[in-house]
Amino acid sequence: MRFLIARSLDAEKAAKMFVQWQKWRASFVPLNFIPPTEVADELNAKKVFLQGISRTGHPVVMVQVSKHFPAKDQLQFKKFVVHVLDKSIASGFRGKEIGNEKLIVILDLQQISYKNIDVRGMITGFQFLQAYYPERLAKCYLIYMPGFFVHAWRLVSRFLEKATLEKIVIVTSEEEKREFTWEVGEVLPEEYGGQAKLTLVQDVELTPLELDD
């Protein structure tokens, strides 16, 4: 159903997208999950956190972009994206996958410098979401965006589908801040005005589960 929605209920396009997903999954994720040992360098950066379930029922993934640097090993970075997405989706299962589990992604841009800007990496992440994880994104919040990042974001935006762009909120106004705080709910970390502790994605223990078609 996710593939149908992603292709505006066009059965032929959805079928083609599903076949492409099957082929990609079989070749890129043959074990049906990416072992932490294959993405050790990215995990060691301690930049991605898995906070639990939001008020609206979605797993919350937070990325501290100030700890990210453009990857020298692009294959490992792509595997890391899959590792994080798979683990985050699985954290939303209630014993069994329903197939409609969605994520809330928070990109924390405070204290970043030019050396943290990775247009290629952001495009890769969003393209993976669009091509291989259709209808898995509930909302993406960009917080503390500095002025010099605007140009980079415009470049990234050119590669995003309309449906993806509609789920992205650049938090600037008080109303947007209230929406962000409310939706994330009790899993919002203390550093951002909440009460929860930051939890690194590698510290969350889950049993690998097969993703639904």
C-alpha positions in Angstrom: 0.0 0.0 0.0 2.9 2.4 0.8 4.1 2.0 -2.8 0.7 2.8 -4.2 0.4 5.9 -2.1 3.9 7.0 -3.1 2.9 6.7 -6.8 -0.5 8.4 -6.4 -2.4 5.0 -6.6 -1.0 4.3 -10.1 -0.8 0.5 -9.9 1.7 0.2 -12.8 4.1 2.7 -11.4 3.7 1.2 -7.9 4.5 -2.3 -9.2 7.6 -1.0 -10.9 8.7 0.8 -7.8 8.1 -2.4 -5.7 10.2 -4.5 -8.1 13.0 -2.0 -8.0 12.9 -2.0 -4.2 13.0 -5.9 -4.1 16.1 -5.9 -6.3 17.8 -3.2 -4.3 17.0 -4.8 -1.0 18.3 -8.2 -2.1 21.6 -6.8 -3.4 22.3 -4.1 -0.9 20.9 -5.7 2.3 21.3 -9.4 1.8 21.1 -10.2 5.5 17.9 -8.1 5.7 19.8 -5.7 8.1 23.1 -3.9 8.1 25.3 -5.2 11.0 26.9 -2.4 13.2 30.3 -3.8 12.3 29.8 -2.6 8.7 29.1 1.0 9.7 31.5 1.3 12.7 33.1 4.6 11.6 29.7 6.3 11.2 28.5 5.0 14.5 31.6 6.1 16.3 30.8 9.7 15.4 27.9 9.5 17.9 25.7 11.8 15.9 22.4 9.9 15.5 20.0 9.3 18.4 16.9 7.1 18.6 14.6 8.7 21.2 11.6 6.5 21.4 8.0 7.1 20.3 6.5 10.6 19.8 3.2 11.9 21.1 1.8 11.1 17.6 3.1 7.5 17.7 6.2 7.7 15.6 9.8 6.8 16.3 11.9 9.9 16.7 15.4 10.0 15.1 17.7 12.9 15.8 20.8 13.8 13.9 23.3 16.3 15.4 24.8 17.6 12.2 27.7 19.3 14.0 29.1 15.8 14.5 28.8 14.9 10.9 31.5 15.3 8.2 31.2 14.3 4.5 32.0 10.6 4.3 35.2 9.4 2.6 33.7 6.0 2.4 30.4 6.6 0.5 29.4 2.9 0.6 29.7 2.8 4.3 27.7 6.0 4.6 24.9 4.5 2.4 24.9 1.4 4.6 24.7 3.7 7.6 21.6 5.4 6.3 19.9 2.0 5.8 21.1 0.8 9.2 19.5 3.8 10.9 16.3 3.7 8.9 15.8 0.0 9.4 16.5 0.2 13.1 14.3 3.3 13.6 11.4 1.7 11.7 11.7 -1.6 13.7 11.6 0.4 17.0 8.1 1.4 16.1 6.8 -2.1 15.8 4.3 -3.3 18.3 5.4 -7.0 18.2 4.5 -7.1 14.6 5.0 -4.8 11.6 1.8 -3.3 10.3 3.4 -1.7 7.3 2.4 1.9 7.9 5.1 2.8 10.5 6.5 6.3 9.9 9.4 8.2 11.3 10.0 11.7 12.7 13.4 12.9 11.8 15.0 15.9 13.5 18.1 17.5 12.0 19.8 19.7 14.6 21.9 22.3 12.8 23.1 24.3 15.8 26.8 24.9 16.0 27.5 23.6 12.5 30.3 25.1 10.4 31.0 24.9 6.7 32.9 21.6 7.2 29.7 19.9 8.4 27.8 20.8 5.3 27.2 17.6 3.2 24.9 18.3 0.3 25.7 14.9 -1.3 25.0 13.1 2.0 21.7 14.8 2.6 20.6 14.1 -1.0 21.5 10.4 -0.5 19.5 10.2 2.7 16.4 11.7 1.2 16.7 9.8 -2.0 16.9 6.5 -0.1 13.8 7.5 1.8 11.9 8.4 -1.4 13.0 5.3 -3.5 13.3 2.6 -0.9 11.3 3.7 2.1 8.2 5.2 0.5 5.7 6.8 3.0 8.0 6.1 5.9 8.6 9.8 6.7 5.9 11.4 8.9 7.7 14.7 9.4 11.3 16.1 9.2 12.1 19.1 11.4 15.2 21.2 10.7 16.0 23.2 13.9 18.5 26.0 14.5 19.2 26.5 10.8 22.0 29.1 10.4 21.7 31.6 7.5 24.7 30.2 5.6 23.0 26.8 5.4 20.1 28.2 3.3 22.0 27.9 0.0 22.9 24.2 0.7 19.3 23.4 1.6 18.1 25.0 -1.7 20.4 22.6 -3.6 19.1 19.6 -1.6 15.5 20.6 -2.1 15.8 20.4 -5.9 16.2 16.6 -5.5 13.1 16.2 -3.3 9.7 15.2 -4.4 6.8 17.4 -3.6 5.4 14.9 -1.2 8.7 14.9 0.7 9.0 18.7 0.8 5.5 18.9 2.3 6.6 16.9 5.3 9.6 19.1 6.0 9.4 22.0 8.6 12.2 24.5 9.0 11.5 25.5 12.6 11.8 29.3 13.0 8.5 30.8 14.3 7.1 30.3 17.8 4.2 28.4 16.3 6.5 26.0 14.6 8.5 25.6 17.8 5.3 24.8 19.7 4.3 22.3 17.0 7.7 20.6 17.2 7.8 20.4 21.0 4.2 19.1 21.2 4.6 16.4 18.5 7.9 15.0 19.8 6.4 15.0 23.3 8.0 13.3 26.3 10.9 11.9 24.2 12.3 15.4 23.5 15.8 15.5 25.0 16.6 17.8 27.9 19.0 19.7 25.7 16.1 20.8 23.6 13.7 21.7 26.4 12.3 18.3 27.1 12.8 15.7 29.9 14.3 12.7 28.0 18.0 11.7 27.9 19.7 11.5 24.5 20.0 7.8 23.4 22.5 6.9 20.8 21.1 4.7 18.0 23.8 2.0 18.8 22.6 1.9 22.4 19.1 0.9 21.5 18.7 -2.9 21.5 16.3 -4.4 19.0 15.8 -7.8 17.4 16.2 -7.5 13.6 12.8 -7.9 11.9 11.9 -8.4 8.3 10.5 -5.2 6.8 7.1 -5.4 5.3 6.6 -5.1 1.5 
